Amino acid sequence: MGWKAIARYVTGTSHQEQKIPCQDCGNYRIFKDVIVGAVADGAGSAKYSHFGSELAVETVIKCFADINELPDKQGFTQPLSEMEAKEVFTKFVKEVITALKKQADHKGYSVSDLACTLLVFIATPEWVAAMQIGDGFIVMGSQDGEYQMLFKPDKGEFFNETTFVTSANALEEMQVQVISGKQEFICASTDGLEKVAIRFSDWKPHAPFFKPLEEYLRETDKPGGNDDNYINVFLNSERLNSRTDDDKTLLLCLFE
């Protein structure tokens, strides 16, 4: 029994043509029966957002590790209330902002040059706490096979606008939710896959998108191994690229 996970992010065809680096990033870390995952999408208008998204994800993972590795702490073995989850995620976001400002000062950038969205979840066999700043999505699947999206993506007041970690109102706009009960499958992604994974008419997950990904995790002993190229092939497929030219990220987790 335990978590299996994989994180992959690839450059969209539009960025390949313009020779722009992938502005997405995603990663995870497992501590016994607890997993933390984070994905970030650099702002297209921000010059160094590919560095910002990577640093944001790295900082979240480090914050989580620091909490879990303290010898006198129990980590996240006990369920969090929504208020406690908001406190934890606020700490994470403040650490991310500090790291981005430090990087900007060191390199002579404006911190807005590192702007990115951020989605984070902490999951145990019995509960999940999650947060989202900006667009993208977190979808969970329970034992009954139903998929649910935790937050409606933040699209801002105008087309193609969203909130970033570096925005003045980032913490005010941060969405937080705690879900009780066993959630077997979790998928976190940036907005590059929204149009193929989410039904915009009612913001419901498109089950035929998620089911093969869940089955892949169930059938794979060590996802992401040296001989495992399933997710990369999927993310770079012509069929997918014909529907989205943006950078694409998949962070997939399964508890079994």
C-alpha positions as CSV (number, residue, x, y, z in Angstrom):
1,M,0.0,0.0,0.0
2,G,1.3,3.5,-0.8
3,W,1.5,6.3,-3.3
4,K,2.6,6.0,-6.9
5,A,3.2,9.2,-8.8
6,I,4.7,10.8,-11.9
7,A,5.3,14.4,-13.0
8,R,5.9,15.4,-16.6
9,Y,5.9,18.8,-18.3
10,V,6.6,19.6,-22.0
11,T,7.0,22.6,-24.2
12,G,4.0,23.6,-26.3
13,T,4.2,23.7,-30.1
14,S,3.7,27.5,-30.1
15,H,6.7,27.9,-27.7
16,Q,8.8,25.5,-29.8
17,E,8.2,27.6,-32.9
18,Q,9.1,30.8,-31.1
19,K,12.0,29.1,-29.4
20,I,10.6,30.0,-25.9
21,P,11.5,27.6,-23.1
22,C,8.8,25.6,-21.3
23,Q,7.3,27.8,-18.7
24,D,5.5,24.9,-16.8
25,C,6.9,22.9,-14.0
26,G,5.6,20.1,-11.8
27,N,7.0,17.9,-9.0
28,Y,6.1,15.8,-6.0
29,R,7.6,14.2,-2.9
30,I,6.3,11.2,-0.9
31,F,6.8,10.9,2.9
32,K,5.5,7.5,4.0
33,D,1.7,7.8,3.4
34,V,1.7,11.5,2.7
35,I,2.4,13.1,-0.7
36,V,2.8,16.7,-1.7
37,G,2.5,17.8,-5.3
38,A,2.9,21.2,-6.9
39,V,2.5,22.6,-10.5
40,A,3.2,26.1,-11.7
41,D,2.8,27.9,-15.0
42,G,4.9,30.9,-15.8
43,A,3.2,34.0,-17.1
44,G,3.6,34.3,-20.9
45,S,4.2,38.0,-20.4
46,A,6.9,37.5,-17.8
47,K,10.4,37.4,-19.3
48,Y,11.9,34.8,-16.9
49,S,8.7,33.0,-15.8
50,H,10.3,29.6,-16.6
51,F,12.7,30.2,-13.7
52,G,9.8,31.5,-11.6
53,S,7.7,28.4,-12.0
54,E,10.6,26.0,-11.3
55,L,11.6,28.0,-8.2
56,A,8.0,28.1,-6.9
57,V,7.6,24.3,-7.2
58,E,11.0,23.6,-5.6
59,T,10.2,26.0,-2.7
60,V,6.9,24.3,-2.0
61,I,8.5,20.8,-1.9
62,K,11.3,22.1,0.4
63,C,8.7,23.7,2.8
64,F,6.8,20.4,3.0
65,A,10.1,18.5,3.5
66,D,11.1,20.8,6.3
67,I,7.9,20.3,8.2
68,N,8.0,16.5,7.8
69,E,11.6,16.1,8.7
70,L,11.5,17.9,12.1
71,P,12.1,15.2,14.7
72,D,9.5,16.5,17.2
73,K,6.7,16.9,14.6
74,Q,4.1,14.5,13.4
75,G,4.0,16.1,9.9
76,F,0.6,15.7,8.3
77,T,-0.6,12.5,10.0
78,Q,-3.7,14.3,11.4
79,P,-6.4,15.8,9.2
80,L,-6.3,19.5,8.7
81,S,-9.2,21.8,9.1
82,E,-9.8,24.2,6.2
83,M,-8.5,27.0,8.5
84,E,-5.3,25.0,9.3
85,A,-4.9,24.2,5.6
86,K,-5.1,27.8,4.7
87,E,-2.5,28.7,7.3
88,V,-0.1,26.0,5.9
89,F,-0.6,27.1,2.3
90,T,-0.3,30.8,3.2
91,K,3.1,29.9,4.7
92,F,4.1,28.0,1.5
93,V,3.1,31.0,-0.7
94,K,4.9,33.5,1.5
95,E,8.0,31.3,1.3
96,V,7.6,31.2,-2.5
97,I,7.3,35.0,-2.7
98,T,10.4,35.4,-0.6
99,A,12.3,33.0,-2.8
100,L,11.2,34.8,-6.0
101,K,12.1,38.2,-4.6
102,K,15.5,36.9,-3.6
103,Q,16.1,35.4,-7.0
104,A,14.9,38.7,-8.7
105,D,17.2,40.8,-6.5
106,H,20.2,38.5,-7.2
107,K,19.7,38.5,-10.9
108,G,18.6,42.1,-11.3
109,Y,15.1,41.2,-12.4
110,S,11.7,42.6,-11.4
111,V,9.9,40.1,-9.3
112,S,7.0,40.3,-11.9
113,D,9.5,38.8,-14.4
114,L,9.1,35.5,-12.5
115,A,5.3,35.5,-12.3
116,C,3.6,32.2,-12.2
117,T,0.5,30.4,-11.2
118,L,0.6,27.8,-8.4
119,L,-1.4,24.7,-7.5
120,V,-0.5,22.5,-4.5
121,F,-2.0,19.5,-2.8
122,I,-1.2,17.5,0.3
123,A,-2.8,14.0,0.3
124,T,-3.0,11.1,2.7
125,P,-5.0,7.9,2.4
126,E,-7.8,9.6,4.3
127,W,-7.9,13.2,3.2
128,V,-6.7,15.8,0.8
129,A,-5.9,19.5,1.3
130,A,-5.4,21.6,-1.8
131,M,-4.9,25.2,-2.9
132,Q,-4.9,27.1,-6.2
133,I,-3.7,30.5,-7.3
134,G,-4.5,31.2,-10.9
135,D,-5.7,28.8,-13.6
136,G,-5.0,25.1,-14.2
137,F,-6.9,22.3,-12.4
138,I,-6.8,19.7,-9.7
139,V,-9.0,16.7,-10.3
140,M,-9.6,13.8,-7.9
141,G,-11.1,10.3,-8.3
142,S,-12.6,8.3,-5.5
143,Q,-13.3,4.6,-5.1
144,D,-16.7,5.0,-6.9
145,G,-15.0,6.1,-10.1
146,E,-16.4,9.7,-10.0
147,Y,-14.0,12.5,-10.9
148,Q,-14.3,16.0,-9.3
149,M,-12.5,19.2,-10.0
150,L,-11.7,21.1,-6.8
151,F,-11.5,24.7,-8.0
152,K,-12.9,26.6,-10.9
153,P,-9.8,28.1,-12.7
154,D,-9.2,31.8,-12.0
155,K,-9.5,33.4,-15.5
156,G,-9.6,37.0,-14.2
157,E,-11.8,39.8,-15.5
158,F,-10.5,39.7,-19.0
159,F,-9.7,37.0,-21.6
160,N,-6.5,35.1,-20.9
161,E,-5.9,36.9,-17.6
162,T,-5.3,35.2,-14.3
163,T,-3.8,35.7,-10.8
164,F,-0.1,34.9,-10.2
165,V,1.8,34.2,-7.0
166,T,3.5,37.6,-7.5
167,S,0.2,39.4,-7.8
168,A,-0.6,41.9,-4.9
169,N,-3.8,40.0,-4.3
170,A,-2.4,36.5,-4.5
171,L,-3.3,35.4,-1.0
172,E,-6.7,37.0,-1.2
173,E,-7.5,35.1,-4.4
174,M,-6.0,31.8,-3.1
175,Q,-8.6,29.0,-3.1
176,V,-8.3,26.3,-0.4
177,Q,-10.3,23.1,0.1
178,V,-10.0,20.0,2.3
179,I,-11.7,16.8,1.2
180,S,-12.3,14.0,3.7
181,G,-12.5,10.4,2.7
182,K,-10.2,8.2,0.6
183,Q,-9.3,9.7,-2.8
184,E,-7.4,7.2,-4.8
185,F,-6.4,9.3,-7.9
186,I,-5.2,12.9,-8.2
187,C,-4.3,14.8,-11.3
188,A,-2.9,18.3,-11.2
189,S,-2.2,20.3,-14.3
190,T,-1.6,23.8,-15.7
191,D,-4.0,25.4,-18.1
192,G,-2.5,23.9,-21.2
193,L,-4.7,20.8,-20.8
194,E,-7.9,22.6,-19.6
195,K,-9.7,22.6,-23.0
196,V,-9.2,18.8,-23.5
197,A,-9.6,17.7,-19.8
198,I,-12.4,20.0,-18.6
199,R,-15.9,20.6,-19.9
200,F,-16.2,24.4,-19.9
201,S,-20.0,24.5,-20.0
202,D,-20.3,23.3,-16.4
203,W,-16.6,23.0,-15.3
204,K,-16.8,19.2,-14.9
205,P,-13.9,16.8,-15.6
206,H,-14.0,15.0,-18.9
207,A,-13.9,11.4,-17.6
208,P,-12.5,9.8,-20.9
209,F,-9.4,12.1,-20.5
210,F,-8.7,11.0,-16.9
211,K,-9.6,7.3,-17.0
212,P,-6.7,6.1,-19.2
213,L,-4.3,8.1,-17.0
214,E,-5.6,6.4,-13.9
215,E,-5.5,3.0,-15.5
216,Y,-1.9,3.6,-16.6
217,L,-0.9,4.3,-12.9
218,R,-2.7,1.2,-11.8
219,E,-1.0,-1.0,-14.3
220,T,2.5,0.4,-13.9
221,D,4.7,-0.7,-11.0
222,K,7.1,2.2,-11.2
223,P,5.7,5.1,-13.2
224,G,8.4,7.4,-14.6
225,G,11.1,4.8,-14.7
226,N,13.8,4.8,-17.4
227,D,11.8,2.6,-19.7
228,D,8.5,4.4,-19.1
229,N,7.7,6.9,-21.8
230,Y,3.9,6.7,-21.8
231,I,3.2,10.2,-20.4
232,N,5.8,12.0,-22.6
233,V,4.5,10.3,-25.7
234,F,0.9,11.3,-24.8
235,L,1.9,15.0,-24.0
236,N,3.8,15.3,-27.3
237,S,1.2,13.5,-29.4
238,E,-0.1,15.1,-32.6
239,R,-3.6,14.4,-31.5
240,L,-3.1,16.5,-28.3
241,N,-1.0,19.2,-30.0
242,S,-3.8,19.7,-32.6
243,R,-6.0,20.8,-29.7
244,T,-3.6,22.8,-27.6
245,D,-0.4,24.6,-28.5
246,D,0.4,25.6,-24.9
247,D,3.0,24.1,-22.5
248,K,1.4,21.0,-20.9
249,T,1.9,19.5,-17.4
250,L,0.6,16.3,-15.8
251,L,1.2,15.4,-12.1
252,L,-0.5,12.1,-11.5
253,C,-0.8,10.2,-8.2
254,L,-2.5,7.0,-7.2
255,F,-2.9,5.4,-3.7
256,E,-3.3,1.7,-3.7
